[in-house]
Amino acid sequence: MALTQKTIIPISGMHCASCAESIENALKKHKGVKKASVNFASEKALVEYDSSITDIIPLEKIIEATGYKVIKTKDAQGDLEQKAREREINGMRNRFFAALIFSLPLLYYMFHSIFGLPLPVYVMQNAATIEFVLATPIMFIAGIFFKRGIFSLPKTKTANMDTLVSLGVGAAYIYSVYATVMIWLGNPVFGMENLYYEVVAFLVTFILLGKYLEGVTKGRTSAAIKKLVGLRPKTALVVRNNKEIEIDIRGVVVGDILVVKPGGRIPVDGILVEGNSSVDESMVTGESIPVEKAAGAKVIGGTINKTGAFKFRAEKVGDATFLAQVIRLVEEAQGSKAPIEALADRVSAVFVPAVLLIALAAFLFWLILGQSFGFALTIGIAVLVIACPCALGLATPTAVMVGTGMGAERGILIKDAAALQLVSSVSTIVFDKTGTLTQGKAEITDVKQEILFYAGVAEKRSEHPLAEAILKKAKEEGLEIPDPDTFSSVSGKGVEVFFNGETILLGNRKMMEEKGISIGELEPELQKLEQEGKTVIFVAKQNALIGLVAAADKLKPNTKDAISALYRLGLEVIMITGDNTRTAEAIAKEAGIERVLAEVLPQDKSKAIKELQLKGKKVAMVGDGINDAPALAQADVGIAIGSGTDIAIETGEIVLVKNDLRDVVTAIKLSSYTMLKIRQNLFWAFIYNALGIPIAAGILYPFTGFLLNPVIAGAAMAFSSVSVVTNTLLMKVFFSEGR
């Protein structure tokens, strides 16, 4: 029996999209792996596998066998990964400064050649030797590129950006060493113009600087995860043996009684058992107004106690807490790939081999035309180092990381990158009525006491929300409601019970029609109630209608604003409900919705969605995530409405933590803005390479005499990735919830 598991594996050492591609391909080949997605931006592998065939240990070994390092994060606080990332970035920074120290004297010598800066005679006479001594340590500093670009090829069988850098730097260095030896031997053909040590030095220096800045900017794209992880307390105040003791959060178990003092962060999820307070739940809901809590109220780990002290019982700890689930969802979303990324993946797969061929072709082309070996070598090196698959590899995942992170901060959990992309393309939004457009808390408005008694008997064993409203009304009227002798629920229609030798039916019009029960003289009253937007339930005894029960379910406070905003975006809005047409149209009119699908049974909602799709519509379904699960699954994008810790985590591609339909609008706008950034990033990445590689190959030289210096090419390559990530980070500046 297949047991599917998902795991997220942090990786260090990836320098380009080709690195991610080689790891991903290796994982996919492993037996038992169903899906594998390696995200270059987040530097994580998201792997779905059959746990009856394999487990995480061989997956980690596969990654390490390809030449990269797995970051172990087996601690509850999640600090190890952050520390490992910081070490990697600091290591790149230190390499940059070391390379810069050796490069600066070479820079001065280059300025001497161009601007005639003064140099001592001894330095002039031994320039080749001095440059060799300065450039050689830089080659050792650049060893990281050779290790991952050349020496790992037998294992990975995939060339990457490090391969391009290694070949470019290596060719320049080897030729310069050869020329230096010839100068030492007194060969008159060779002179200082044959040395490329400054090219070696500044290529390595600029690329290291670019990689350092890329690492810093990439770290900013994952700020949402860091913020969420930072919400987790490290310790908890637990009552043990009638004493309050402070323990590590990992020691808290279900059933523990914990104490939270004013200003303290709630350690885990639980139920308040003593005291009362107001709690800042903005990290869950995005709302800054504190929520009042009393005995019996749910509290969420990571939220902040604002006023009074209280005690609560731990219900969910460790990975089961709401915050842990949110972090997992965001990590999985940031590790997934959007469909638009397939283009960049296909290009990246052939990018490096294509660049190698172009560099070789350009080198041979200029040699054949009669140019010097040094001229042709300069061309070849420039082509190798200006090419940058990193910009392509970062274009989509960085935007996905920022988009999903910004969503999480607003209480919008986007479960994968495909959903983030699809939301921007939907043409039709279908809303379930009860619990989605409305508050889901029906109140009985019209009923006679005798009818209320029989309705209460019929609903005594029911779990339907309307049953709760009927029994509540009966209690308010002081009625004692006995249990029925038998109880039977008819899905989507009502209930049938046997009481005191009589059959009692409580249900909708379809149930009455099926039982052959006439509405008769109650028809005018029925129409009046339905035109008021009330849901009417029929009560029958011994196959004769005895009365009506009318209930009203108020719209949520922000429903009208959300619907109006969706229409302004040019979207078609539809309400779907099991209510009869008159009631449904009255409620839809109040909400501002023009089209209604009424009298749709729960099991038929998915069919209604499919019919819309067959007409060519891209459909998003918005529902409560429980009764609407089939429809949510059928829709192009399922949006589940949640509330605090009761969110339907497994239902729908997008989960709205708050009961605020304006978040549907925010999700669509966030998706559209993210896709805009992705397209901008891909455009600039493609344009950069489309223009840069031909210029480096010397296409302008016959017309303008311009030849791209490899040092400039290296600097351009180094900063291309940084520019893509920086463009993505502008999302945080320009996107706002009200945009």
C-alpha positions, 0 to 999 in steps of 0.5 A: 500500500502506497503511503505518500509523504512530503518532506522539505530538505534545505540545501546549501551550495546551489549557485544557479538554476542548473544546480537545482535542475541537476538535483531535481533530476537525480531525485526524480530518478530515485525509486519511490519518488513521485514528485520532486521540485528544487527551488533555487531561490529558497534553496530547498527541495520539496519531495513527495515519495512513497514511504513504503519504498524509500525515506528521507535518508536516501533522499539526502544522500542523493543530494549530497552525492551530486555535490551539494550539502543538506542542512540538518534542521532537527531542532524545534526552534528552526535556528539551524537552517538560518545559521547555515544560510548565514554561514554560507553568505558570510563565507561568500563575503569573506571570499569576496574581500580576500579576492578584492585584496589581491585584485586591487594592485592589479587594478592599479596596474591596469590604470597605469597602462590606461592612464599612465599612473606612476609605477616603480621601475622594479615593478615594471620590470617584474610585472609578469611575475608580480601579476602571477603571484597576485592572481594565483591565490585568487584561483584558490579562492575561486576553487569553489567554482571549479569544485562545483563546475568541473570536478562534480561533472562526473557525478552530476553529468550536468554543466552549470553556471560554475562550469562557465565561470570555471572554463572562462577563468581557467582559460584566462589563467592557464594562457596567462601562465603560459605567456608568463613562462614565455616571458621568463624564457625571453620569447620576444613574441610574448609580452604584457599584452598576452597576460589576462591576470587582471581578467582572472582577478576581477572576474572572480571578484565581481562574481563573488560580489554578485553571489554575496549580494544575491544571497543577501537579497534572496534571504529577504525574499524569505522574510515571511518564513523567518517572521513566522518562525520568529513567532514560536516561543522557545520556552513555556511556563507549565504547572507541574506538581502545583508549581509553575516551572519554565521548560523548553517548548519541546517539553510541552505535552498535550494536556499540560496546564500552561500559564501565560502572563501579560505581554507573554507569547502563547506557547502552543494551541489550547483551550483557556481554563482559568482567567480572561484576557485580550489576545493579539491574534494579528499574526493569524488574522491580520487584524490589529484589534485584540480578541477577548478570551474567557474560559472555553475559548481557543488560544493559538500558539504564537499569539500575544497575551495583552492584558490579564494572566490566564491558564490554558490546557495544551491541545496541540503541540509541536508540528500539530500547532496552527503556526507549525501548519502555516509554516509548513504550508508556506514552505511547501508553496515556496518550494513548488513551481508555477506552470509558467516556470516550465519555460525557464526550466526548459531553457535552463536545461540546455542553456549551459551546453548551448553557451559552451558551443557558442563560446567555442564557435565564436573563438574558432570564428575569429581565429579563422578570420585571422585574429590573434589567439589572444583576441579570440580567447578574449571573445570566448571568455566574454561569452562564457562569463556574461551568460547567466542562467541564474537570472532565469532560474530566479525570475519565477521562484523569488516572486512566488516566495514573496507572493506567498509570504505576503499572502501569509502575512495577510492571512491568505495561505496559498498552498502551491505556486500553481494556485498563485498563478491560476487565481490571476486568470480566473474569469468566474468566482462562484460563492457558496451561500451559507457560511461563506456569503452569510454568517452561517448562523441561522436565526428562526424568525417566523414560527408558531409554537406548536409547529416549533415543538414538532420541528424541535422533535424532528431536529433533536438528533440532527447536526445541521446548523438549522437544527441548532437554530430551531432548538435554540428558539425552542429553549427561548420559548421554554419548550421541552423537546423530547427525543424522537423514537426514530430518526432518518436524515435525507441528504439535501432535503430534510429529516424524517422521524417517528414520534408518539406513533406519528411520522413527522417530516421537516424539509424543503419543497423537494421533500414535500413534492416527493412525499406528495404533500400539497402546500395549498393555502400556505403558498401566499405566506411561503412566497412572502417569506421567501421574497424577504430572503428567508429560508423556509422549512416545511413541517408535515405530520402524517403526510399533511403540511401543518406549518412553516419555519422561517430562518434568516442568515445575515450576510457577513459585514464585508460581503457587499464590499467584496462582491462590488470589488470583484465586479470592478475587476471585471469578473463574473460572480455567481452564488450557488445554494440549495435554497429555492430560487425566490429566497436565493435571488433575494439574498443575492440581490442584497449581496449585489450578485447578479447570477444565482444557481439555486436549488443545487444539492450539495453533491451536485455543486461540483457538477455545476462547476464543471458545466461552467468550465465546459463553457470555457470559463476559468472558475474559482470556487469559494466555500467553507472547505467542508460541505463544499469539498467536491466543488472546491476540488472541481474548480480551477482554484478552490478557495476555502474560507477558514476561521482561526485554527478551524481552517480546512487545511486539506481543502482548497488550494488557497485558505483564507484564515479570516472570515473576510471575503475581501481577502478573495479580492486581495488574493486575486490582486496579489496573484496578478501582481506576482504574475506581473513581476514574474513576466518582468523578471523573465523578460529581462532575463531573456533580453539580458542573455539575448543581447549580452551573448551576441555582443560578447561574441563580437557581433558589434566589432566589425561595425563599431570596433567595440569588443566587450571586456571579459571583466565588464561581462563578468560584472554584468553577469554578477549583477543580473541576478541581483537585479532580478531579485531586487525587482521582485522585492519591489513587490513589498514596496508597491503592493498593499492590501487595498491596491 
